[in-house]
Amino acid sequence: MSRTSLLVVLCLAASTAVAARPASSAEAPFEPGLMRLAEVLGSLHFLRNLCGEKGDQWRVEMEKLLDSENPDAERRARFIASFNRGYRSFGGTYTQCTASATEAISRYMKEGETLTRDIASRYGN
């Protein structure tokens, strides 16, 4: 399984595991991890497209995360803001794919895998 496929599967597992929890987002211990995951997905969406990947895979993964979480309007806005912050964080830095951009992709893929594994293992059923 490719690293991209693994991250996608883990994102779905994490969001499904957390969605089953009734805790409010204000007190949920997994909330910072989910918000960081949204930011990582935004960063990957920008960087992977910059470096030649065509399509909306990472935005689609964000939409799946939102669908599985089914957040209220305020929480949904926080998820979207996190995704957009991740996307914009590299827009001013990279205008073309460079060695450091591909290194950033690698780091964010690893971080995304770690976040999803941790969330699923700690808070899943």
N, C-alpha and C positions, 0 to 999 in steps of 0.2 A: 504494500500500500504506500502510495507516495505521501510525502509530508503534507502536501495540500489536502489530500483526501483524509488523512488522519486528523488534521486540524478541523476540518468540516465535521467529521463524525464526532469528535470530542466536543465541539461547540454545541451540537445538537444534544449530546448526552448531558452536558452541563445545564443547558437551559431547560431540558425536560426534568432533570432532577430537582432543580430549584423551583420550577413552576408548581410542583406538587406541594410546596411549603406554604402554609397560610400566613406566615409572619408578614407584617407590614414592611414596606421598603425602608421606612425610617429606622426600624430596629433590626432589620435582617443583617446578619453578619456577612452574608455573601454579596451584599449590594456593592461594596467597593470593587470587588473582583469582577462583577458583571459590568460595571461601568468602565473599568480598565479594559475588559475584553472588547467592549464596543469601540473604545478608542483604538485598540490594536487593529480591529477590523477596518476602521477608517484609514489608518496608516497603510495597511496592506492594500486597500482598494486604490489608493493613490500610487504607491510605489510599484505594485505589480503591473498596473496599466502603463506607468511611465517606462517600465523596463520590457514592454512588449506583450504582456498578457492582454488579450482582448476580452472584453465582456464585463459583466457586473457581478462576478462570483462573490466578491466580498460584501457588496451591498446586499445581495440576495441572502447571504448568511446573516447579515444584520437584520433583515426583514424576518427571517426565520426566528431569530432570537426574540424579536419584538412579538411575533405571533405566539411563541411558546410562553412568553412572560405575561402577555395580555395586560400591560401596565395601564394604570389610570393616566389621564392626560399629562399631569405634572411629571410623573415618572417617565413616561414616554418621551417627553421633551428633554429630560436629562440624558436618556439613552442616545437620542439623536444628537444632542449637543456634544456628547462624548465622541461619537462617531465622527462628527464634523470637525471637532478639534484635532482628532488623529489625522484626518485627511488634510486639513489646512496646515498642520505642523510641518509638513514636508514641502508644501507648495512654494514657499518662499525660499527654500534651500536648494531644491533640485528642479532643474528645467530639462534635464536629460538624464538618462540612465548612466550612472557611474559605478565604479567599484565600491564606493562607500554606500551608494543606494542599494546595491545588491547585498552588501553586508547588513544593512539595516533590514532588508527583507528577511534575511536569515535570522537575525536576532528577534524580530517581531514574530516570525513563525514559531520559534522556540518558546517565546513568552506566551503566545496564544495557546500552544499545546500545554504548557505548564499551568496556566490559569484554568483551562477547561478541565484538566485532570484533577487539579486541587479542588475546584468547585464541585465536580461530580463526586469525588471520593469523600469529601467532608460533609456535603449537604445532601447527597443523593440518598435514596432509600436503600 
